[in-house]
């Protein structure tokens, strides 16, 4: 067995910056006289004992990869943790290839696979993980993004910015669904940066199942409020993870939805934007309000984009640190850069003790960042129902009485975050969130 051979693989979905990690790790390893192998298509082949899908990596063939999106060695969602034999096959395949070191690049599912490989190998393999996901939902400190997120947000904002101009020009609404299976970071980042009319993420419902009607009334209420202000256009950004927050009884498609190798519902197969478009249009017709709504799903356009300089810089650091750490004997850790310094995070700290899976970082709805975003959104607020004049105007737009409008829509403001209170010494003082209510 060759004493110094490094294998690199990427798993999950693409994210801008993967090639930069591969490039930086390869260059660093080659300087240390370590051979590098690129494992094609994630775990797809090696978990079945197939070692024919590999490619040698060298400084010569990776030197300019960091500019490009996609993944030079391919990627897949193949999951080696479902069967013990697949885990063992993966380790044995890497041994057959002469690899004693492995760098995995991926999100929370891949982090879990890396953790299980470390356990299973019993010291036969040193494994480090580089956190990648445009969802930004790995359990890192709040100020540390996963790579790919900033590039995805950048390109997402460009798309939404253009849609906002089109919406105003054509007097229509867009419902834009952004990727984010478990967390709303990308949707909120896009919506807040672009100045979208409103953004709806699953975290605002505090983990509760909600009825489809709740989402419909949030959006219908925003459209009525916008119309009351004399505007017939708007853009709502929706996190795709809202699908999983809705009561399954309201989304029959969930029962038959295709799932990936990690047992996650393929959210792209359920068009939440189209579902809400139809339901909101029907709801508005109840009040004689007619509007044109267009649903638009963005995500695949973002995943393989060329990384912006921030992500190129960031991922070159991650790749360098991953290669140096594993070559020096490090293992069983996720690589992170925190406040400009390399910090390895042991796999054990990433795992949720109850589920046994990697922990997910959600949007902190009690943070100043979220509450500021919320205050800039145009949606029904408590103030609208406390002000008799504003309530009367909203009711007039909806062709109904103030009492009837209150009865139909007031419940959607029950979870509205309290206002930010400014303390000149402490900054913004956050009041406790309201108690959950049934919706």
DRENLOPA-201793 format. One record per residue (C-alpha): z, y, x; residue number from 1; residue in one letter. Coordinates in Angstrom, 1 decimal. Example, Ala and Ser with C-alpha at 12.3 -4.5 7.8 and 13.67 -1.06 7.14 Angstrom:
REC      pz      py      px   nr  rest
REC     7.8    -4.5    12.3    1     A
REC     7.1    -1.1    13.7    2     S
***
This chain:
REC      pz      py      px   nr  rest
REC     0.0     0.0     0.0    1     X
REC    -0.9     3.4     1.3    2     X
REC     2.4     5.3     1.9    3     X
REC     1.0     8.7     0.8    4     X
REC    -1.2     8.7    -2.2    5     X
REC    -0.9    11.0    -5.2    6     X
REC    -2.3    10.4    -8.7    7     X
REC    -2.8    13.3   -11.2    8     X
REC    -3.5    12.9   -14.9    9     X
REC    -3.7    15.2   -17.9   10     X
REC    -2.8    14.1   -21.5   11     X
REC    -2.5    15.6   -24.9   12     X
REC    -4.8    18.5   -25.9   13     X
REC    -6.6    20.8   -23.5   14     X
REC    -5.0    24.1   -22.4   15     X
REC    -6.4    26.8   -20.2   16     X
REC    -5.1    26.3   -16.6   17     X
REC    -5.2    22.5   -16.3   18     X
REC    -7.9    22.7   -13.7   19     X
REC    -5.9    25.3   -11.8   20     X
REC    -2.9    22.9   -11.6   21     X
REC    -5.2    20.1   -10.4   22     X
REC    -6.7    22.3    -7.8   23     X
REC    -3.5    23.7    -6.4   24     X
REC    -1.7    20.4    -6.4   25     X
REC    -4.7    18.7    -4.6   26     X
REC    -5.0    21.4    -2.0   27     X
REC    -1.3    21.3    -1.3   28     X
REC    -1.3    17.5    -1.1   29     X
REC    -4.3    17.4     1.2   30     X
REC    -2.7    19.9     3.6   31     X
REC     0.2    17.4     3.8   32     X
REC    -2.4    14.6     4.6   33     X
REC    -1.9    13.0     1.2   34     X
REC    -4.8    11.3    -0.6   35     X
REC    -5.3    12.4    -4.2   36     X
REC    -6.8    10.5    -7.1   37     X
REC    -7.7    12.0   -10.4   38     X
REC    -7.0     9.6   -13.3   39     X
REC    -9.7    10.0   -15.9   40     X
REC    -8.9    10.5   -19.5   41     X
REC    -5.1    10.5   -19.3   42     X
REC    -3.5     7.2   -19.9   43     X
REC    -6.5     5.8   -21.8   44     X
REC    -7.6     3.3   -19.2   45     X
REC    -4.7     2.6   -16.9   46     X
REC    -2.4     1.7   -19.7   47     X
REC    -4.7    -1.2   -20.4   48     X
REC    -4.9    -2.2   -16.7   49     X
REC    -8.3    -0.7   -16.1   50     X
REC    -8.4     1.1   -12.7   51     X
REC   -12.1     1.8   -12.8   52     X
REC   -11.9     5.3   -14.2   53     X
REC   -10.6     7.3   -11.3   54     X
REC   -12.1     9.9    -8.9   55     X
REC   -11.0    11.1    -5.5   56     X
REC   -10.0    14.7    -5.3   57     X
REC   -10.3    16.8    -2.2   58     X
REC   -10.2    20.5    -1.2   59     X
REC   -14.0    20.5    -1.2   60     X
REC   -14.4    19.4    -4.8   61     X
REC   -11.5    21.3    -6.4   62     X
REC   -11.5    24.6    -4.5   63     X
REC   -13.0    26.7    -7.3   64     X
REC   -11.7    24.7   -10.3   65     X
REC    -9.0    27.3   -11.1   66     X
REC   -11.5    29.7   -12.7   67     X
REC   -12.6    27.2   -15.3   68     X
REC   -11.3    25.9   -18.6   69     X
REC   -11.3    22.3   -19.8   70     X
REC   -10.1    19.5   -17.6   71     X
REC   -12.1    18.3   -14.6   72     X
REC   -10.7    14.7   -14.9   73     X
REC   -10.8    14.5   -18.7   74     X
REC    -7.9    14.2   -21.1   75     X
REC    -6.8    12.0   -24.0   76     X
REC    -3.8    11.5   -26.4   77     X
REC    -3.4     7.8   -25.5   78     X
REC     0.2     6.9   -25.6   79     X
REC     1.6     4.3   -23.2   80     X
REC     5.1     4.4   -24.7   81     X
REC     4.3     2.5   -27.9   82     X
REC     4.4    -0.9   -26.1   83     X
REC     6.4    -2.0   -23.1   84     X
REC     3.3    -3.8   -21.7   85     X
REC     1.4    -0.5   -21.7   86     X
REC     4.1     1.2   -19.7   87     X
REC     4.1    -1.7   -17.2   88     X
REC     0.3    -1.8   -17.1   89     X
REC     0.3     1.9   -16.2   90     X
REC     2.8     1.4   -13.4   91     X
REC     0.9    -1.6   -12.0   92     X
REC    -2.4     0.1   -12.3   93     X
REC    -1.1     3.0   -10.2   94     X
REC     0.3     0.5    -7.7   95     X
REC    -3.1    -1.2    -7.5   96     X
REC    -4.6     2.2    -6.8   97     X
REC    -2.1     2.7    -4.0   98     X
REC    -0.3     5.6    -5.7   99     X
REC     3.4     6.1    -5.3  100     X
REC     3.4     9.6    -6.7  101     X
REC     2.3    10.8   -10.1  102     X
REC     1.8    14.3   -11.5  103     X
REC     1.4    14.4   -15.3  104     X
REC     0.2    17.5   -17.0  105     X
REC     0.9    17.9   -20.7  106     X
REC     3.1    18.9   -23.6  107     X
REC     6.2    17.4   -25.2  108     X
REC     4.6    14.0   -25.9  109     X
REC     3.4    13.7   -22.3  110     X
REC     6.8    14.8   -21.0  111     X
REC     8.3    11.9   -23.0  112     X
REC     5.7     9.5   -21.5  113     X
REC     6.5    10.7   -18.0  114     X
REC    10.2    10.2   -18.7  115     X
REC     9.7     6.6   -19.9  116     X
REC     7.4     5.8   -17.0  117     X
REC    10.2     7.0   -14.6  118     X
REC    12.7     4.7   -16.4  119     X
REC    10.4     1.8   -16.5  120     X
REC     9.3     2.0   -12.8  121     X
REC    12.8     1.5   -11.5  122     X
REC    11.9     3.5    -8.3  123     X
REC     8.4     2.1    -7.9  124     X
REC     6.9     5.5    -8.8  125     X
REC     7.9     9.1    -8.4  126     X
REC     6.9    11.2   -11.4  127     X
REC     6.9    14.9   -12.0  128     X
REC     5.6    16.7   -15.1  129     X
REC     3.9    20.1   -15.4  130     X
REC     4.4    21.7   -18.8  131     X
REC     1.1    22.5   -20.6  132     X
REC     0.6    23.5   -24.2  133     X
REC    -0.9    26.5   -26.0  134     X
REC     1.8    25.9   -28.6  135     X
REC     4.4    27.2   -26.1  136     X
REC     7.0    24.8   -27.6  137     X
REC     8.5    22.9   -24.6  138     X
REC    12.2    23.3   -24.1  139     X
REC    12.1    26.0   -21.4  140     X
REC    14.2    29.2   -21.2  141     X
REC    13.0    31.8   -23.8  142     X
REC    11.3    34.0   -21.2  143     X
REC     9.3    31.2   -19.7  144     X
REC     5.9    30.4   -21.3  145     X
REC     4.1    27.1   -21.0  146     X
REC     0.8    27.6   -19.3  147     X
REC    -2.2    28.1   -21.5  148     X
REC    -0.3    30.0   -24.1  149     X
REC    -1.1    33.4   -22.8  150     X
REC    -4.8    32.7   -22.5  151     X
REC    -4.9    31.2   -26.0  152     X
REC    -3.1    34.2   -27.4  153     X
REC    -5.5    36.5   -25.5  154     X
REC    -8.6    34.9   -27.0  155     X
REC    -7.0    34.5   -30.4  156     X
REC    -6.2    38.2   -30.6  157     X
REC    -9.9    39.0   -29.8  158     X
REC   -11.0    36.8   -32.7  159     X
REC    -8.4    38.2   -35.1  160     X
REC    -9.2    41.8   -34.0  161     X
REC   -12.8    41.2   -35.0  162     X
REC   -11.9    39.6   -38.3  163     X
REC    -9.7    42.6   -39.1  164     X
REC   -12.7    44.9   -38.6  165     X
REC   -14.8    42.6   -40.8  166     X
REC   -12.1    42.4   -43.4  167     X
REC   -11.9    46.2   -43.7  168     X
REC   -15.7    46.6   -43.7  169     X
REC   -16.3    44.0   -46.4  170     X
REC   -13.0    44.5   -48.4  171     X
REC   -11.9    40.9   -48.1  172     X
REC    -8.9    38.9   -46.8  173     X
REC    -8.9    36.4   -44.1  174     X
REC    -6.4    33.5   -43.9  175     X
REC    -6.4    32.6   -40.2  176     X
REC    -4.8    29.3   -39.2  177     X
REC    -3.6    29.1   -35.6  178     X
REC    -2.6    25.9   -33.8  179     X
REC     1.1    25.1   -33.5  180     X
REC     2.2    21.7   -34.8  181     X
REC     5.9    22.2   -34.6  182     X
REC     6.4    25.9   -33.7  183     X
REC     4.9    29.2   -34.6  184     X
REC     4.7    30.8   -31.2  185     X
REC     1.0    31.1   -31.0  186     X
REC     0.5    32.3   -34.6  187     X
REC     3.2    34.9   -34.1  188     X
REC     1.9    35.9   -30.7  189     X
REC    -1.6    36.4   -32.1  190     X
REC    -0.5    38.1   -35.3  191     X
REC     2.0    40.5   -33.7  192     X
REC    -0.3    41.5   -30.8  193     X
REC    -3.4    42.0   -33.1  194     X
REC    -1.4    43.8   -35.7  195     X
REC    -2.4    41.4   -38.5  196     X
REC    -1.2    42.2   -42.0  197     X
REC     1.3    39.4   -41.9  198     X
REC     2.1    36.2   -40.1  199     X
REC     3.8    33.2   -41.6  200     X
REC     5.4    30.5   -39.5  201     X
REC     7.5    27.4   -40.4  202     X
REC    10.6    28.7   -38.6  203     X
REC    11.2    31.4   -41.2  204     X
REC    12.1    28.6   -43.6  205     X
REC    14.9    27.3   -41.3  206     X
REC    13.8    23.7   -41.3  207     X
REC    13.8    23.4   -45.1  208     X
REC    11.0    21.8   -47.1  209     X
REC     9.3    24.4   -49.3  210     X
REC     7.1    24.2   -52.3  211     X
REC     3.4    25.1   -51.8  212     X
REC     4.0    27.8   -54.5  213     X
REC     6.4    29.6   -52.1  214     X
REC     3.6    30.1   -49.6  215     X
REC     1.2    31.0   -52.3  216     X
REC     3.5    33.7   -53.7  217     X
REC     4.3    35.1   -50.2  218     X
REC     0.5    35.6   -49.7  219     X
REC    -0.3    36.7   -53.2  220     X
REC     2.6    39.2   -53.1  221     X
REC     1.3    40.6   -49.8  222     X
REC    -2.2    41.1   -51.3  223     X
REC    -0.8    42.8   -54.4  224     X
REC     1.3    45.1   -52.2  225     X
REC    -1.7    45.9   -50.0  226     X
REC    -3.8    46.6   -53.1  227     X
REC    -1.0    48.9   -54.4  228     X
REC    -1.3    50.9   -51.2  229     X
REC    -5.1    51.3   -51.8  230     X
REC    -6.3    48.6   -49.4  231     X
REC    -8.4    45.6   -50.6  232     X
REC    -8.5    44.0   -47.1  233     X
REC    -6.1    42.1   -44.9  234     X
REC    -5.6    39.3   -42.4  235     X
REC    -2.8    36.7   -42.7  236     X
REC    -2.2    34.5   -39.7  237     X
REC    -0.7    31.1   -40.5  238     X
REC     0.8    28.5   -38.2  239     X
REC    -0.8    25.1   -38.8  240     X
REC     2.7    23.6   -38.7  241     X
REC     3.4    25.1   -42.2  242     X
REC     1.7    22.0   -43.5  243     X
REC     4.6    19.9   -42.3  244     X
REC     7.1    22.3   -44.0  245     X
REC     5.5    21.9   -47.4  246     X
REC     6.9    19.4   -49.8  247     X
REC     4.6    16.3   -49.4  248     X
REC     4.4    16.1   -53.2  249     X
REC     2.4    19.3   -53.1  250     X
REC     0.0    18.1   -50.4  251     X
REC    -1.3    14.7   -51.4  252     X
REC    -3.6    14.8   -48.4  253     X
REC    -0.5    14.1   -46.2  254     X
REC    -0.3    10.6   -47.6  255     X
REC    -3.7     9.6   -46.3  256     X
REC    -3.9    11.9   -43.3  257     X
REC    -5.1    10.4   -40.0  258     X
REC    -2.5    10.2   -37.2  259     X
REC    -2.8    10.3   -33.5  260     X
REC    -1.4     7.8   -30.9  261     X
REC     1.9     9.6   -31.0  262     X
REC     2.1     9.2   -34.8  263     X
REC     1.5    12.9   -35.4  264     X
REC    -0.5    13.9   -38.4  265     X
REC    -3.9    15.3   -37.3  266     X
REC    -3.3    18.7   -38.8  267     X
REC    -7.0    19.7   -38.3  268     X
REC    -7.8    17.1   -40.9  269     X
REC    -5.8    19.0   -43.5  270     X
REC    -7.3    22.5   -44.1  271     X
REC    -4.2    24.5   -45.0  272     X
REC    -6.2    27.7   -45.0  273     X
REC    -8.7    26.4   -47.6  274     X
REC    -5.8    25.0   -49.7  275     X
REC    -4.0    28.3   -49.7  276     X
REC    -7.2    30.2   -50.3  277     X
REC    -7.9    28.3   -53.6  278     X
REC    -4.2    28.4   -54.7  279     X
REC    -3.8    32.1   -54.0  280     X
REC    -7.0    33.0   -55.7  281     X
REC    -5.9    31.2   -58.8  282     X
REC    -2.5    32.8   -58.7  283     X
REC    -3.9    36.3   -58.4  284     X
REC    -6.2    35.6   -61.4  285     X
REC    -3.2    35.1   -63.5  286     X
REC    -2.5    38.8   -63.0  287     X
REC    -6.1    39.9   -63.4  288     X
REC    -6.4    40.6   -59.6  289     X
REC    -9.7    39.5   -58.0  290     X
REC   -10.2    39.4   -54.3  291     X
REC   -12.4    37.6   -51.8  292     X
REC   -10.5    35.3   -49.4  293     X
REC   -12.1    33.5   -46.4  294     X
REC   -10.2    30.8   -44.5  295     X
REC   -10.7    30.6   -40.8  296     X
REC    -9.2    28.0   -38.4  297     X
REC    -8.9    28.9   -34.7  298     X
REC    -7.6    26.6   -32.0  299     X
REC   -10.4    24.5   -30.6  300     X
REC   -12.0    27.7   -29.5  301     X
REC    -8.9    28.6   -27.4  302     X
REC    -7.9    25.3   -25.8  303     X
REC   -10.7    25.0   -23.2  304     X
REC   -11.2    28.7   -22.5  305     X
REC   -11.3    30.0   -19.0  306     X
REC    -7.8    31.0   -18.1  307     X
REC    -6.9    34.7   -17.8  308     X
REC    -5.5    35.8   -14.4  309     X
REC    -1.9    35.4   -15.6  310     X
REC    -2.4    31.7   -16.3  311     X
REC    -4.5    31.2   -13.1  312     X
REC    -1.6    32.7   -11.0  313     X
REC     1.1    30.8   -12.9  314     X
REC    -0.7    27.4   -12.8  315     X
REC    -1.4    27.7    -9.1  316     X
REC     2.3    28.1    -8.5  317     X
REC     3.1    25.1   -10.8  318     X
REC     0.5    22.9    -9.0  319     X
REC     1.8    23.8    -5.6  320     X
REC     5.4    23.2    -6.5  321     X
REC     4.6    19.9    -8.2  322     X
REC     2.8    18.5    -5.2  323     X
REC     5.5    19.7    -2.7  324     X
REC     8.3    18.4    -4.8  325     X
REC     7.0    14.9    -5.4  326     X
REC     5.9    14.6    -1.8  327     X
REC     9.3    15.6    -0.6  328     X
REC    10.8    12.7    -2.6  329     X
REC    11.5    14.6    -5.9  330     X
REC    11.1    12.7    -9.2  331     X
REC    12.0    12.6   -12.9  332     X
REC    11.7    16.3   -13.3  333     X
REC     9.6    18.9   -15.1  334     X
REC     8.3    21.7   -12.9  335     X
REC     9.1    25.3   -13.9  336     X
REC     8.9    28.8   -12.5  337     X
REC    11.7    31.0   -13.7  338     X
REC    12.0    34.6   -12.7  339     X
REC     9.6    33.9    -9.9  340     X
REC    11.5    31.0    -8.5  341     X
REC    10.7    27.2    -8.6  342     X
REC    13.2    25.4   -10.7  343     X
REC    12.9    21.6   -11.3  344     X
REC    14.3    20.5   -14.7  345     X
REC    15.5    16.9   -14.8  346     X
REC    13.9    14.8   -17.6  347     X
REC    17.3    14.0   -19.0  348     X
REC    17.9    17.7   -19.8  349     X
REC    14.6    17.8   -21.8  350     X
REC    15.5    14.9   -24.1  351     X
REC    17.1    15.2   -27.5  352     X
REC    20.0    12.7   -27.6  353     X
REC    19.5    11.9   -31.3  354     X
REC    15.7    11.4   -31.4  355     X
REC    15.2    10.3   -27.9  356     X
REC    12.2    12.6   -27.7  357     X
REC    11.5    15.7   -25.8  358     X
REC    13.2    18.7   -27.4  359     X
REC    11.0    21.4   -29.0  360     X
REC    11.5    25.1   -28.5  361     X
REC    11.1    26.9   -31.8  362     X
REC    10.6    30.6   -32.5  363     X
REC    14.0    32.3   -32.6  364     X
REC    13.9    34.1   -35.9  365     X
REC    17.2    35.9   -35.1  366     X
REC    15.7    37.5   -31.9  367     X
REC    14.7    41.1   -31.7  368     X
REC    11.2    40.0   -30.9  369     X
REC    10.7    38.2   -34.2  370     X
REC    12.6    40.7   -36.4  371     X
REC    10.5    43.6   -35.0  372     X
REC     7.4    41.5   -35.7  373     X
REC     8.6    41.0   -39.3  374     X
REC     9.3    44.7   -39.8  375     X
REC     5.7    45.5   -39.0  376     X
REC     4.3    43.0   -41.5  377     X
REC     3.1    44.1   -44.9  378     X
REC     4.7    41.7   -47.3  379     X
REC     7.1    41.9   -50.3  380     X
REC    10.5    43.1   -49.2  381     X
REC    13.9    43.6   -50.7  382     X
REC    13.3    47.3   -50.7  383     X
REC    10.4    46.8   -53.0  384     X
REC    12.7    45.3   -55.7  385     X
REC    15.5    47.8   -55.0  386     X
REC    13.2    50.8   -55.5  387     X
REC    12.4    51.2   -59.3  388     X
REC     9.3    53.3   -58.5  389     X
REC     7.8    50.9   -56.0  390     X
REC     8.6    48.0   -58.3  391     X
REC     6.8    49.7   -61.1  392     X
REC     3.7    50.4   -58.9  393     X
REC     3.6    46.7   -57.9  394     X
REC     3.9    45.6   -61.5  395     X
REC     1.1    48.0   -62.5  396     X
REC    -1.2    46.5   -59.9  397     X
REC    -0.4    43.1   -61.2  398     X
REC    -0.9    44.2   -64.8  399     X
REC     2.6    43.2   -65.9  400     X
REC     6.0    44.7   -66.4  401     X
REC     8.6    45.4   -63.7  402     X
REC    10.9    42.8   -65.1  403     X
REC     8.1    40.2   -65.2  404     X
REC     7.0    41.0   -61.7  405     X
REC    10.6    40.6   -60.5  406     X
REC    10.9    37.3   -62.2  407     X
REC     7.7    36.0   -60.6  408     X
REC     8.1    37.2   -57.0  409     X
REC    11.6    38.4   -56.1  410     X
REC    12.6    34.9   -54.8  411     X
REC    10.2    35.1   -51.9  412     X
REC    12.4    37.8   -50.2  413     X
REC    15.5    35.7   -50.3  414     X
REC    15.1    34.7   -46.6  415     X
REC    14.0    38.1   -45.3  416     X
REC    15.8    38.9   -42.1  417     X
REC    18.4    41.7   -42.3  418     X
REC    17.4    45.0   -40.8  419     X
REC    17.9    45.5   -37.1  420     X
REC    21.0    47.7   -36.4  421     X
REC    20.8    49.7   -33.2  422     X
REC    23.9    50.0   -31.1  423     X
REC    23.3    52.6   -28.4  424     X
REC    25.2    50.6   -25.8  425     X
REC    24.4    47.0   -26.8  426     X
REC    20.9    47.5   -28.1  427     X
REC    19.9    45.9   -31.4  428     X
REC    22.8    44.1   -33.1  429     X
REC    21.6    41.2   -35.1  430     X
REC    23.3    40.5   -38.4  431     X
REC    23.7    36.8   -39.3  432     X
REC    20.7    35.4   -41.2  433     X
REC    21.1    35.0   -45.0  434     X
REC    22.3    31.7   -46.3  435     X
REC    19.5    29.2   -47.2  436     X
REC    18.4    29.2   -50.8  437     X
REC    16.4    26.7   -52.8  438     X
REC    12.7    27.6   -53.2  439     X
***
